[in-house]
């Protein structure tokens, strides 16, 4: 038996990004510009005790008014209303609580960690899940040709979502954002739990949809909300190869088993 090879898939550069509700690719939305960071107003009178702080090791004989003795760097810092930079490259305790943590890579989880089991897509190569940007925990990724893909991941919206409601929101959002044509949408059972199936086609590049590309691209969404999270399988493919790739996707879904619990409302969704 030949060992399975793992390779980094080129389609991962498209970065599939989704929201918890509706399940809409974030790259299909208009970009949201964050507000500029607020800057403290310059103080009318610089603090007269700045040379007496423990982090300032200046010569006491050269102490004068802060305006006379502050270096250009200190003056610039005072203008922003911030304390003098510490010596020895240390960080003041106040700054430690406000410094954002370094960006971490995506969390990769195993199927058994999120309570799912399935047979991988036959004939497809497994890719590097860390190359995807997701708002949840990614489990697996595969591709037959570095264009089409199937990804499995879990999102944690913090509340139970109703399959029917989530389906309608997702379909409407994809139609509005990228002009997607809804091919099929239904609530059905997956792996013993109630979920939804949504197939849409929109302009893209075959590996992603963006509403303006030149390649007709089809996505098949399968989402299974549980009481605390949502298990998602997503196939993306050029529309011209959808039929053959859909057979592979259905083969995976036919072996899917999902553990965990659903609320009565989730189970009753139709």
RAQUINOR-V758074 format. One record per helix or strand of 3 or more residues. SS is the DSSP state (hx for helix, st for strand). FROM is the first residue (numbers start at 1). LEN is the number of residues. If there is no record, write none. Layout:
# RAQUINOR-V758074
SS&FROM&LEN / SS&FROM&LEN
This chain:
# RAQUINOR-V758074
hx&10&5 / hx&26&3 / hx&50&3 / hx&60&3 / hx&66&4 / hx&72&8 / hx&87&3 / hx&93&4 / hx&111&4 / hx&129&3 / st&137&7 / st&149&7 / hx&163&16 / st&181&10 / st&193&12 / st&215&11 / st&230&9 / hx&239&16 / hx&264&5
